[in-house]
Amino acid sequence: MLLTVIAFVVALGVLIAVHEYGHYRVAVACGVKVERFSVGFGKALLRWEPKRQHPGQKTEFVIGAFPFGGYVKMLDEREGPVAPEERHRAFNTQPLRSRAAIVAAGPIANLLLAVVLYTAVNWIGVQEPVATLARPVAGSIAESAGLKGGEHITRAGFDGDLTPVQSFEDLRWRMTRGALDGRDLTIEVAGEGGRPARELVLPLSRMEARDADPQMFRKIGVLAPLTRPEIGEVMKGSAAESAGLLKGDVVRAIGATAIIDGQQLREAIRASVDNGQPRTQAWEIERGGRSLTIDVKPEVREEGGAKVGRVGAYVGAPAEMVTVRQGVIDGIWRGVVRTWEVSALTVRMMGKMVIGEASIKNLSGPLTIADYAGKSASLGLTQYLVFLALISVSLGVLNLMPLPVLDGGHLMYYLWEGLTGKSVSDAWMERLQRGGVALLLVMMSVALFNDVTRLFG
C-alpha cells in the first residue's frame, strides 16, 4: 500500500511538473511575466523564489498540499490591474502565435517526456517473455488461423509491412492495435526442422473490439507465452492441496488430453465445470522423475458471468525471457514511434467512445492509475518508466482535446480568432467554460465509477 501511494504521488508530481514547465518555459521565451509556478493546489507546503531568474521574471515556485493538478499564473489584464510599463509582458497582449504556443507547450511537454521515457527504457533494456506462443484458446481467431501452440513469431505487421517481433509483449501490443483499429495482422512463424518460415493472417478486423480487456485477448486466443505446465505455489485449504498436488509437479495429461504448456493447463482447469458443478478429473503428473495419477476436483468460481474452475495454485512455470534493448539511435527512434502509436491509438479510442463504437469502460481514473503505479513500481524501474510514459501520453492527448476548460479548448478559441480576426466574446466564453466543466465532471465521474468497478466489483 505504501509503495502504491509513493509511486502514485511521484508519478503525479513528475507529470504535472513537466506539463506546467512546458507552459512556463515557452511563456518566458515569449517575454510573458510568470508570477507563480505551482505543482499542486491548496496550502503551500513549500515555496521559494530562485535568486537567479530569467530577465524581467520574479516567479514564485510553490508545491501545494494536493497534488491533483498545477498551474502557471501569468501577468494578465483579465485577472487584475497591470502597470502600464509592464503591459507588454502581459499574456493577453501577446500576438496570437505566442499565446497559442504557450498553451500548446504543456501537452507537448508531456508527449516529449514520453519520448524520453520510452527512449530510456529502450537504452536500459527490459526483460520480456520470448514471442513463443502457448496453445490458443479453443474456437479463437488464432486457432482458426492455424496456430497450434509452440510457434515462435519472428515478424508481424499490417498491410504486408512486417517488422521483427522482439518479445511477446511486442506481439500483444500489435494485436491490441489491430483489434482496436479493425486491421488484420500478418504474423511470420519461424520454420522448424529445416522448414521455411510461413505467414499467417489473424483477421482481427472481424472482432469489432470495443474494450482493451482480457476478453479481447480471449477472442484473439493468444493469452500467454509458452510455459511449462508446472504447478507453483499451492494455497492452504485449496483444491490443489486437497488433491495432493505439490509445488514442482509437471502436468502431462488431464484425462485423455495431453498437456504441453501452462496456458493449456489453465484453460483445462477453467473448463472443468459441468452445469455449474466441478468435474473430477484424473491428472497424470511427473514428480521427481516418477509418473503419478491424481484425481483433482476444482473449486467453482464466478468470472465474467460464467462459472469456471479454479484449483488454488499458481499454474505454469515462468516463461523464457529475453532482454529487449536498443542502440542509441534506434532507441530514440523507437521512443518517438511508440509515443506516436500510443497517441494515435488514444485519439482513435476517444473518438470511438464519442460515437459509441467503443465502451466508456475504457476510461480510467485516479484509483486505477494509482493501482497500476504501485504494480509497475513493484516490477522494477523499467516497468515504472513505461507506466509513466503511458500516462504522460494520455495526459498530453487529453489536454489537447477541444474542451473549453482544457488546453485544447483554448487552442480552439485561438483558431476561431485566427480565422475570423475576432476573439471569442466574454458571454460565449462563459457559456463554453460552464459546458466544458460539466462535461469534464461527467467524464471524471464515469472514470471513477469504472475504477471502483474494476478494483472492487
Helices and strands as residue ranges (DSSP letters): H 2-29, E 34-48, E 60-74, G 84-89, G 91-93, H 96-124, E 126-129, H 141-144, E 153-158, E 161-164, H 168-181, E 185-189, E 198-202, G 204-206, H 214-220, E 231-234, H 239-243, E 250-254, E 257-258, H 262-270, E 273-274, E 277-278, E 281-287, E 290-296, E 299-303, E 306-310, E 313-315, E 321-324, H 328-355, G 360-362, H 366-379, H 381-399, H 407-420, H 426-456
